[in-house]
Amino acid sequence: MKKSASTSPFHARNRHQGEYDFAALTAAHPPLAAKVRPNGYGVQSVDFADPDAVMLLNQALIKLFYDIDWQLAPGSLCPPVPGRADYLHYLADLLALDNHGAIPAADVLDIGCGANCIYPLIGAAEYGWRFTGTDIDEAAIKAANRIVAANPRLTRQIRLRRQKNSDAILAGVVSKNEFFSAVMCNPPFHASADEAAMGTQRKVRNLGLDKSAPLNFGGQHNELWYPGGEKAFIGKMIAESVALGRQIGWFTSLVSRKENLPALEKQLQARDVADMRVVNMAQGQKQSRFLAWSFMPAAARSKLLSRTGNQGLPGTGKV
């Protein structure tokens, strides 16, 4: 059971290092220019309490660095692109451990891709990986499909499917003939709608906004809360992963609250996993991590990588 550490603000391969280059960003996405102005230190910036500015900034980042047109549906979760990219880079490192140190071709299952489809978009553009994204929200799947369709070079790398069973996470979205190199997931953080609302109110206060102002990153209820919070969600994911242990190399999930790790690790130990890791990440002052587990020994994961890396479309199971 190993734990890896991170000391740099971002992963070394993360394209989002240093200060924002607003000249390049506004050139890539001209609508951002209307929101750029000197901050209190006389440095060009945007008002991060302005939801439109945050949206335009992230659209500019994904256009400049990945050449992706990213138009989000109203009310969709607008994730900070640099931090989302970090998860993919650290996942690439994890997969490389089973591929003689080289980042492999991979088929990845993204649980809860949401309307923003951020992990499949960046992962496909950055590494050429193939993705299957799932979500329980039909509107989110439709919105994500529109984004993929707007970027034709990615249409053969990303496919989306709806999780029709609202009580399931992994069950029902993977057939017996499908194989994936890895699963990734950004689980709902809050334990209830009330807790999510209180979190929104705290953020509004911290940003100095009026109480009626919209939350700058938005999000639908299924993206923000789950009964029992992330610990319950990941615990259910662990339970469901047992049945897919021979079809998926690595199961991974972000864990926002570090204090949830001991209970989750205990659950994994009870499942007799072959490998378990906590991969620590840092984005500026923010500390984050993902939990990874596998029911396969390293040799079997390596063999699975050679199989999934040669599939035609994400998760088709073709060799």
C-alpha positions in Angstrom: 0.0 0.0 0.0 1.8 3.1 -1.2 1.2 6.8 -1.0 2.7 9.3 -3.4 3.4 13.0 -2.6 3.3 16.2 -4.6 5.4 19.3 -3.8 4.8 21.6 -6.8 1.8 23.8 -7.2 0.7 21.9 -10.3 1.8 18.7 -12.0 4.9 19.2 -14.1 2.9 18.4 -17.3 0.0 20.7 -16.4 -0.1 23.5 -19.1 -1.5 26.0 -16.6 1.6 27.0 -14.8 2.3 30.6 -13.6 0.2 33.7 -14.0 -2.6 33.9 -16.6 -1.5 35.3 -19.9 -4.5 37.5 -20.6 -3.2 38.7 -23.9 -3.1 35.2 -25.2 -6.3 34.2 -23.6 -8.3 37.1 -25.0 -6.8 36.4 -28.4 -8.0 32.8 -28.2 -11.4 33.8 -26.8 -12.2 37.4 -27.6 -15.4 37.6 -25.4 -13.1 37.4 -22.3 -11.7 40.8 -23.1 -14.8 42.6 -21.7 -14.1 41.1 -18.3 -10.4 41.7 -18.0 -9.2 44.8 -16.0 -6.5 45.7 -13.6 -6.9 44.4 -10.1 -6.0 46.1 -6.8 -2.3 45.5 -7.6 -2.5 46.9 -11.1 -2.2 43.5 -12.6 -4.6 42.3 -15.4 -7.1 39.9 -14.0 -10.9 39.1 -13.8 -13.3 39.4 -11.0 -13.5 35.8 -9.7 -16.8 36.7 -7.9 -18.4 37.3 -11.3 -19.8 34.0 -12.7 -19.7 35.3 -16.3 -16.0 36.2 -15.9 -15.2 32.8 -14.5 -17.1 31.0 -17.3 -15.3 33.1 -20.0 -11.9 32.6 -18.4 -12.3 28.8 -18.3 -13.6 28.8 -21.9 -10.5 30.8 -22.9 -8.2 28.4 -21.1 -9.7 25.3 -22.8 -9.6 27.0 -26.2 -6.1 28.3 -25.9 -4.5 25.2 -24.5 -6.6 22.4 -26.0 -8.3 24.0 -29.0 -11.7 23.0 -27.7 -14.9 25.0 -28.1 -16.7 24.7 -24.8 -20.2 26.1 -24.5 -21.9 25.1 -21.3 -25.6 24.8 -20.7 -27.1 27.4 -18.3 -26.8 26.2 -14.7 -24.1 23.6 -15.5 -21.1 23.2 -13.2 -18.2 25.3 -14.5 -15.1 23.6 -13.1 -11.7 25.3 -12.8 -9.8 23.8 -15.8 -6.3 23.8 -14.3 -7.2 21.7 -11.3 -9.2 19.3 -13.4 -6.2 18.8 -15.7 -4.1 17.8 -12.7 -6.3 14.7 -12.0 -5.7 13.5 -15.5 -1.9 14.0 -15.4 -1.6 12.2 -12.1 -3.8 9.4 -13.4 -1.5 9.2 -16.5 1.4 8.7 -14.0 -0.4 5.9 -12.3 -1.1 4.1 -15.5 2.5 4.6 -16.6 3.6 2.5 -13.6 2.0 -0.5 -15.3 3.5 0.4 -18.7 7.3 0.4 -18.0 7.1 4.1 -17.1 5.6 5.3 -20.4 2.2 6.9 -20.5 0.0 4.4 -22.3 -2.9 4.6 -24.7 -6.0 4.1 -22.5 -9.7 3.7 -22.3 -11.1 5.6 -19.4 -14.6 5.5 -17.8 -15.6 8.9 -16.3 -18.4 8.5 -13.7 -20.5 11.6 -13.5 -19.1 13.4 -16.5 -21.8 16.1 -16.2 -22.9 18.6 -18.8 -19.3 20.1 -18.9 -17.7 16.8 -19.9 -14.4 18.3 -18.8 -12.3 15.2 -18.1 -13.0 13.4 -21.4 -12.4 16.6 -23.3 -9.0 17.4 -21.7 -7.9 13.7 -21.5 -8.7 13.1 -25.2 -7.0 16.3 -26.3 -3.9 15.9 -24.0 -3.2 12.2 -24.2 -5.4 10.9 -27.1 -7.2 8.6 -24.6 -10.6 7.3 -25.4 -13.4 8.0 -22.9 -16.8 6.7 -21.9 -18.6 9.3 -19.8 -21.7 8.5 -17.7 -24.3 10.6 -15.9 -27.7 10.0 -14.4 -29.0 13.3 -15.8 -30.4 13.0 -19.3 -30.1 16.7 -19.9 -26.4 16.6 -18.9 -25.7 13.8 -21.4 -27.4 15.8 -24.1 -25.5 18.9 -23.3 -22.2 17.0 -23.1 -23.0 15.4 -26.5 -23.4 18.9 -28.0 -20.0 19.9 -26.8 -18.4 16.8 -28.3 -20.3 17.3 -31.6 -18.9 20.9 -31.7 -15.4 19.4 -31.7 -15.4 16.9 -34.5 -11.8 15.7 -34.0 -12.9 14.3 -30.6 -16.0 12.5 -31.7 -14.3 9.2 -32.2 -12.6 9.5 -28.8 -15.6 10.3 -26.6 -18.8 8.5 -26.1 -21.5 9.2 -23.5 -24.1 7.0 -21.9 -26.8 7.6 -19.3 -26.8 5.7 -16.0 -30.5 4.8 -15.9 -30.5 3.4 -12.4 -30.3 6.4 -10.0 -29.3 4.0 -7.2 -26.3 2.7 -9.0 -22.9 4.2 -9.8 -20.8 1.6 -11.8 -23.5 -1.1 -12.0 -25.3 -1.2 -15.3 -22.9 1.1 -17.3 -20.3 -1.5 -18.0 -21.2 -4.6 -20.0 -19.5 -8.0 -19.5 -17.6 -7.6 -22.7 -16.1 -4.2 -21.9 -12.7 -3.4 -20.5 -11.3 -0.1 -19.2 -7.8 0.9 -18.2 -9.2 3.1 -15.4 -12.2 4.7 -13.8 -12.2 8.3 -12.7 -14.8 10.2 -10.7 -15.4 13.6 -9.0 -18.1 12.6 -6.5 -20.8 14.9 -5.1 -19.3 16.7 -2.1 -22.3 17.5 0.1 -24.5 15.1 2.1 -27.8 16.9 1.5 -29.5 19.7 -0.4 -29.5 21.8 2.8 -25.7 21.2 3.3 -25.1 22.2 -0.3 -27.1 25.4 0.2 -25.1 26.3 3.3 -21.9 25.7 1.3 -23.2 28.1 -1.3 -24.0 30.7 1.3 -20.5 30.4 2.8 -19.0 30.9 -0.6 -21.2 33.9 -1.3 -20.1 35.5 2.0 -16.4 34.7 1.4 -16.7 36.3 -2.0 -18.5 39.4 -0.6 -21.5 38.9 -2.9 -25.1 39.8 -2.4 -27.1 36.8 -1.1 -29.1 36.8 -4.3 -26.0 36.4 -6.5 -25.5 33.1 -8.3 -22.7 30.8 -7.2 -19.8 31.4 -9.5 -19.3 27.7 -10.4 -23.0 26.7 -10.6 -23.9 23.0 -10.6 -27.0 20.8 -10.6 -28.2 18.9 -7.4 -26.7 15.5 -8.5 -23.3 17.2 -9.0 -23.3 18.9 -5.6 -24.9 16.4 -3.1 -25.5 12.7 -2.5 -27.1 11.2 0.7 -24.2 10.7 3.1 -21.9 12.9 1.1 -18.7 11.8 -0.8 -17.9 9.1 1.8 -21.1 7.3 1.2 -20.8 7.8 -2.6 -17.3 6.4 -2.8 -18.2 3.7 -0.4 -20.9 2.5 -2.8 -18.5 2.8 -5.7 -16.1 0.6 -3.8 -18.8 -2.0 -3.2 -19.9 -2.0 -6.8 -16.3 -2.2 -8.1 -15.8 -5.7 -6.8 -18.0 -7.2 -9.6 -15.9 -5.3 -12.2 -12.5 -6.2 -10.8 -11.4 -8.3 -13.8 -12.6 -5.7 -16.3 -11.1 -2.4 -15.0 -7.4 -1.9 -14.1 -7.7 1.0 -11.7 -10.7 2.5 -9.9 -10.1 6.1 -8.8 -12.1 8.9 -7.2 -11.3 12.3 -5.9 -11.6 12.6 -2.1 -12.2 16.2 -1.1 -12.2 15.6 2.7 -9.0 14.0 3.9 -10.7 12.8 7.0 -12.8 10.5 4.9 -9.7 8.5 3.8 -9.3 6.2 6.8 -12.8 4.8 6.6 -12.6 4.3 2.8 -9.2 2.6 3.1 -10.6 0.3 5.7 -13.4 -0.6 3.3 -10.9 -1.4 0.6 -8.8 -3.5 2.9 -11.9 -5.5 3.7 -12.4 -6.1 0.0 -8.9 -7.6 -0.3 -7.8 -5.3 -3.1 -4.5 -6.1 -4.8 -3.3 -2.5 -4.7 -4.4 0.8 -3.1 -2.9 4.2 -3.3 -3.6 7.8 -2.2 -2.3 10.2 -4.8 -1.8 13.6 -3.3 -2.1 16.7 -5.5 -1.8 20.5 -4.9 -3.2 23.4 -6.9 -1.7 26.5 -5.4 -2.9 26.7 -1.8 -5.5 24.0 -2.3 -4.6 20.4 -1.3 -6.4 17.6 -3.1 -6.1 13.9 -3.6 -7.5 10.9 -5.3 -8.0 7.4 -4.0 -7.0 4.5 -6.3 -7.5 0.8 -6.0 -7.2 -2.3 -8.1 -8.2 -5.9 -7.8 -5.5 -6.9 -10.3 -1.8 -7.5 -9.7 0.5 -5.3 -11.8 1.2 -7.9 -14.4 -2.6 -8.3 -15.1 -3.0 -4.5 -15.3 -0.2 -4.3 -17.8 -1.8 -6.9 -20.0 -5.1 -5.1 -19.7 -3.5 -1.9 -20.9 -2.3 -3.6 -24.1 -5.8 -4.8 -24.6 -7.7 -1.6 -23.9 -5.1 0.5 -25.8 -6.0 -1.2 -29.0 -9.8 -0.9 -28.8 -11.6 1.0 -31.6 -14.0 3.1 -29.6 -14.0 3.7 -25.9 -15.2 0.7 -23.9 -16.2 -1.4 -26.9 -14.2 -4.4 -25.8 -12.8 -5.0 -29.3 -9.2 -6.2 -29.5 
